[in-house]
């Protein structure tokens, strides 16, 4: 005697064979639009994130020849000298306020040889691009066409041969660099408005460090700082052991 077939309501679900079922047209469109929106959002977020730390600049003028020329384009890293005022953070807590100036540099301070974009200490339509020469606590002077740091001549391989570095503008020709400041010069020493004219520059006036040349194609590549030699790597401000005497 054969069993009766089960009623419709008691029929088991057919076993899945793993074959995907086609979506209807409406869910498929919604999925596609969602992917587009997500992609656009990611691109926008990445763009603004990069733009917040990397900015393009164009060289205007000849103050950095022979290394950077007029109309060349660079990427400048705003994050290179990123720093926070630890005392400002402490002042968020109840208690006695601490004076600002306890700076923590996350990736290091401006270093000798860095090419930086900065706001000069007077009104200017455009920022300047210069090279860091003197660091906090160091005394910068000039003698017989050379730059002296703490009485010791600085060998500068990046300036053109036979070009002398003179300073005839008085006030800033012999100066000890204040804390949180740097002394900057253009590589074209005969045609550069720099610290010889306006003195040391505060760290807060530095926009960023030039890290990559992107135009024209023949110069595309990273911008590397010079190697001043082992005698300068551990130089301490004010240190002068057997240095030449400045006149």
LOTI-520145 format. One record per residue (C-alpha): x negated, y, z negated. Coordinates in pm, whole numbers, plus 50000, padded with zeros to 5 digits. Layout:
# residues N
     c1     c2     c3
      X      Y      Z
...
//
This chain:
# residues 247
     c1     c2     c3
  50000  50000  50000
  49836  50328  50109
  49812  50628  49882
  50008  50935  49971
  49802  51228  50097
  49756  51505  49842
  49980  51806  49862
  49845  52132  50004
  49795  52288  49664
  49584  51994  49548
  49350  51986  49846
  48985  52028  49744
  48768  52300  49900
  48574  52169  50198
  48209  52109  50120
  47981  52390  50236
  47731  52294  50503
  47517  52608  50439
  47633  52780  50756
  47680  53157  50694
  48021  53289  50769
  48036  53593  50995
  48126  53919  50826
  48413  54123  50946
  48329  54435  51145
  48411  54685  50866
  48177  54538  50595
  47905  54505  50856
  47931  54877  50940
  47928  54973  50572
  47615  54764  50515
  47438  54923  50812
  47529  55277  50701
  47410  55202  50349
  47071  55089  50479
  47037  55410  50680
  47124  55627  50379
  46881  55439  50154
  46602  55470  50411
  46660  55845  50452
  46660  55895  50075
  46333  55705  50038
  46171  55911  50315
  46289  56237  50155
  46165  56135  49809
  45826  56026  49943
  45793  56347  50147
  45857  56575  49851
  45642  56364  49621
  45348  56387  49862
  45412  56756  49932
  45405  56828  49559
  45046  56704  49536
  44904  56734  49890
  44942  57054  50092
  44816  57144  50440
  44607  57459  50490
  44439  57623  50786
  44098  57790  50758
  44118  58159  50842
  43787  58327  50912
  43420  58230  50907
  43328  58244  50537
  43273  57865  50518
  43067  57812  50834
  42876  57603  50929
  43090  57343  50748
  43443  57472  50805
  43540  57686  51100
  43822  57922  51185
  44156  57746  51258
  44044  57406  51127
  44310  57233  50919
  44274  57061  50584
  44471  56867  50329
  44433  57012  49981
  44496  56800  49673
  44687  56986  49403
  44648  56686  49171
  44264  56683  49163
  44247  56929  48871
  44579  56845  48713
  44567  56934  48344
  44791  56982  48044
  44760  57205  47740
  44756  56970  47443
  44822  57255  47200
  45136  57347  47392
  45257  56990  47340
  45175  57005  46968
  45367  57332  46945
  45683  57145  47039
  45671  56996  46689
  45770  57194  46379
  45486  57365  46201
  45218  57622  46268
  45172  57709  46634
  44832  57638  46781
  44665  57873  47026
  44662  57753  47386
  44339  57649  47552
  44299  57286  47449
  44315  57156  47805
  44310  56790  47904
  44208  56734  48267
  44359  56409  48389
  44117  56361  48682
  43831  56593  48592
  43748  56963  48610
  43626  57146  48920
  43273  57026  48987
  42973  57184  49152
  42995  57145  49529
  43375  57107  49544
  43546  57306  49815
  43853  57468  49662
  44148  57679  49768
  44214  57958  49518
  44407  58275  49456
  44159  58564  49428
  44185  58790  49121
  44348  59071  49319
  44652  59094  49550
  44600  58899  49871
  44839  58771  50137
  44648  58444  50167
  44443  58229  49929
  44066  58194  49972
  43862  57882  50038
  43520  57867  49868
  43267  57627  49717
  43219  57582  49342
  42863  57678  49244
  42854  57772  48875
  43029  57587  48591
  43143  57708  48245
  42854  57816  48023
  42603  57834  48308
  42425  58156  48398
  42429  58232  48771
  42165  58464  48914
  42000  58530  49251
  41631  58555  49336
  41438  58562  49665
  41735  58445  49872
  41839  58155  49649
  42101  58084  49385
  41969  58009  49037
  42160  57817  48772
  42022  57871  48421
  41700  57991  48579
  41663  57689  48807
  41691  57721  49188
  41979  57529  49341
  41902  57338  49661
  42201  57389  49893
  42187  57162  50199
  42526  57281  50329
  42424  57636  50420
  42263  57714  50756
  41887  57702  50780
  41702  58028  50718
  42012  58194  50565
  41930  58380  50245
  42175  58419  49959
  42159  58776  49844
  42359  58960  49583
  42345  59339  49584
  42682  59419  49431
  42561  59461  49075
  42807  59348  48812
  42845  58985  48923
  42487  58919  49034
  42389  58790  48691
  42673  58638  48491
  42738  58360  48243
  43049  58173  48355
  43326  58193  48092
  43514  57886  47964
  43779  57742  48199
  43626  57930  48494
  43394  57868  48788
  43164  58078  49005
  43240  58034  49376
  43057  58123  49696
  43133  58089  50066
  42890  57876  50266
  42841  58166  50508
  42652  58383  50262
  42626  58678  50504
  43001  58701  50558
  43193  58592  50249
  43392  58773  49984
  43340  58558  49676
  43235  58567  49311
  42957  58809  49399
  43239  59059  49456
  43514  58955  49214
  43335  58746  48950
  43418  58401  48812
  43757  58250  48888
  43988  58102  48624
  44075  57734  48666
  44442  57830  48668
  44383  58033  48986
  44261  57723  49174
  44535  57576  49391
  44353  57253  49469
  44055  57072  49617
  44001  57028  49991
  43990  56650  50040
  44057  56575  50408
  44006  56750  50742
  44284  56669  50987
  44233  56902  51286
  44072  56918  51538
  44028  56548  51604
  43648  56567  51615
  43631  56659  51246
  43903  56428  51111
  43787  56259  50792
  43734  56299  50418
  43557  56607  50283
  43275  56492  50058
  43080  56699  49811
  42701  56737  49835
  42452  56540  49630
  42240  56790  49440
  42013  56518  49308
  41972  56340  48973
  41831  56649  48800
  42170  56820  48826
  42403  56531  48741
  42341  56555  48367
  42261  56926  48355
  42393  57093  48042
  42492  57462  48052
  42210  57680  47923
  41956  57400  47969
  41631  57515  48126
  41327  57289  48094
  41040  57422  48302
  41274  57639  48516
  41143  57925  48722
  41178  58265  48559
  41427  58500  48722
  41330  58856  48789
//
